[in-house]
Amino acid sequence: MERVKSAGLDIDVVADEALLAGGEVLLEGMRRRAPVETGHLRDSLVTVGPKQDGNYHFIEVGLVGADAETARYGTAQEYGTSSMGASPYIRPTMDADMKKARQAMREVYKEVLGE
């Protein structure tokens, strides 16, 4: 971050770009792994943000702002129910794609710094 600042760049803008790049990797992974019966669950997965709270920047990835029925269905798929086994799509994405998301974020910083 110091190198971004010393290059005269807006740290907040660069951080937001990096978050979006990482979020896209995670969103794609969730969409790819989501069980598809009608496609509504997959199509309801979104990235919201970036947002900022003081110096804390974040994005939300998943069923953000989904209606209650879709949220219940997504939770049932992720964790299962007493009558249905789980078909997780969020946890496997975090396990398998987090390194890729971090790499996408690093690439934004490298590109901005001309590395």
WOBEL-V391014 format. One record per residue. N is the residue number from 1. PSI is psi in whole degrees, -180 to 180 (none if undefined). OMEGA is omega in whole degrees, 0 to 359 (none if undefined). NEAR is the number of other ideal C-beta (glycine too) atoms within 10 Angstrom. Layout:
BEGIN
n->N psi->PSI omega->OMEGA near->NEAR
n->N psi->PSI omega->OMEGA near->NEAR
END
This chain:
BEGIN
n->1 psi->-35 omega->178 near->10
n->2 psi->-38 omega->179 near->7
n->3 psi->-36 omega->177 near->11
n->4 psi->-45 omega->180 near->18
n->5 psi->-44 omega->182 near->11
n->6 psi->-22 omega->177 near->9
n->7 psi->1 omega->178 near->12
n->8 psi->20 omega->182 near->6
n->9 psi->155 omega->178 near->15
n->10 psi->111 omega->183 near->10
n->11 psi->-41 omega->181 near->14
n->12 psi->-43 omega->180 near->13
n->13 psi->-44 omega->181 near->12
n->14 psi->-42 omega->178 near->20
n->15 psi->-42 omega->179 near->21
n->16 psi->-41 omega->178 near->19
n->17 psi->-42 omega->180 near->16
n->18 psi->-43 omega->179 near->23
n->19 psi->-43 omega->179 near->22
n->20 psi->-40 omega->179 near->17
n->21 psi->-46 omega->178 near->19
n->22 psi->-39 omega->179 near->24
n->23 psi->-37 omega->179 near->22
n->24 psi->-38 omega->178 near->15
n->25 psi->-46 omega->181 near->20
n->26 psi->-41 omega->179 near->22
n->27 psi->-45 omega->179 near->20
n->28 psi->-42 omega->179 near->16
n->29 psi->-43 omega->179 near->23
n->30 psi->-43 omega->179 near->25
n->31 psi->-38 omega->180 near->18
n->32 psi->-33 omega->184 near->13
n->33 psi->-13 omega->182 near->18
n->34 psi->136 omega->176 near->24
n->35 psi->140 omega->184 near->14
n->36 psi->107 omega->171 near->11
n->37 psi->-54 omega->177 near->10
n->38 psi->-17 omega->183 near->8
n->39 psi->-6 omega->183 near->10
n->40 psi->-42 omega->179 near->15
n->41 psi->-51 omega->180 near->24
n->42 psi->-44 omega->182 near->17
n->43 psi->-17 omega->179 near->12
n->44 psi->-10 omega->178 near->19
n->45 psi->128 omega->184 near->23
n->46 psi->169 omega->170 near->16
n->47 psi->129 omega->179 near->19
n->48 psi->131 omega->179 near->13
n->49 psi->-168 omega->12 near->15
n->50 psi->154 omega->177 near->18
n->51 psi->163 omega->181 near->12
n->52 psi->135 omega->175 near->12
n->53 psi->97 omega->187 near->7
n->54 psi->-125 omega->177 near->5
n->55 psi->1 omega->183 near->8
n->56 psi->118 omega->178 near->8
n->57 psi->142 omega->179 near->17
n->58 psi->162 omega->171 near->14
n->59 psi->164 omega->175 near->18
n->60 psi->134 omega->181 near->14
n->61 psi->129 omega->178 near->23
n->62 psi->-141 omega->181 near->20
n->63 psi->54 omega->182 near->21
n->64 psi->121 omega->178 near->14
n->65 psi->12 omega->180 near->11
n->66 psi->154 omega->177 near->17
n->67 psi->162 omega->186 near->11
n->68 psi->-40 omega->181 near->7
n->69 psi->-44 omega->179 near->9
n->70 psi->-40 omega->179 near->16
n->71 psi->-43 omega->178 near->16
n->72 psi->-44 omega->180 near->13
n->73 psi->-45 omega->180 near->19
n->74 psi->-40 omega->178 near->23
n->75 psi->-42 omega->178 near->13
n->76 psi->-40 omega->178 near->15
n->77 psi->-42 omega->183 near->20
n->78 psi->-43 omega->188 near->20
n->79 psi->-13 omega->184 near->14
n->80 psi->175 omega->177 near->13
n->81 psi->-177 omega->179 near->11
n->82 psi->-21 omega->182 near->4
n->83 psi->5 omega->184 near->6
n->84 psi->136 omega->176 near->10
n->85 psi->161 omega->180 near->9
n->86 psi->147 omega->170 near->13
n->87 psi->70 omega->187 near->15
n->88 psi->145 omega->179 near->17
n->89 psi->-21 omega->180 near->21
n->90 psi->-55 omega->182 near->21
n->91 psi->-43 omega->177 near->12
n->92 psi->-34 omega->177 near->15
n->93 psi->-45 omega->180 near->25
n->94 psi->-41 omega->179 near->14
n->95 psi->-45 omega->188 near->11
n->96 psi->-30 omega->190 near->12
n->97 psi->-1 omega->183 near->21
n->98 psi->-40 omega->177 near->14
n->99 psi->-40 omega->178 near->10
n->100 psi->-39 omega->179 near->15
n->101 psi->-44 omega->178 near->23
n->102 psi->-39 omega->179 near->14
n->103 psi->-40 omega->178 near->13
n->104 psi->-37 omega->178 near->19
n->105 psi->-43 omega->178 near->19
n->106 psi->-39 omega->180 near->14
n->107 psi->-37 omega->177 near->14
n->108 psi->-46 omega->180 near->18
n->109 psi->-42 omega->179 near->18
n->110 psi->-43 omega->180 near->10
n->111 psi->-43 omega->181 near->13
n->112 psi->-36 omega->181 near->16
n->113 psi->-1 omega->178 near->13
n->114 psi->32 omega->181 near->6
n->115 psi->none omega->none near->9
END
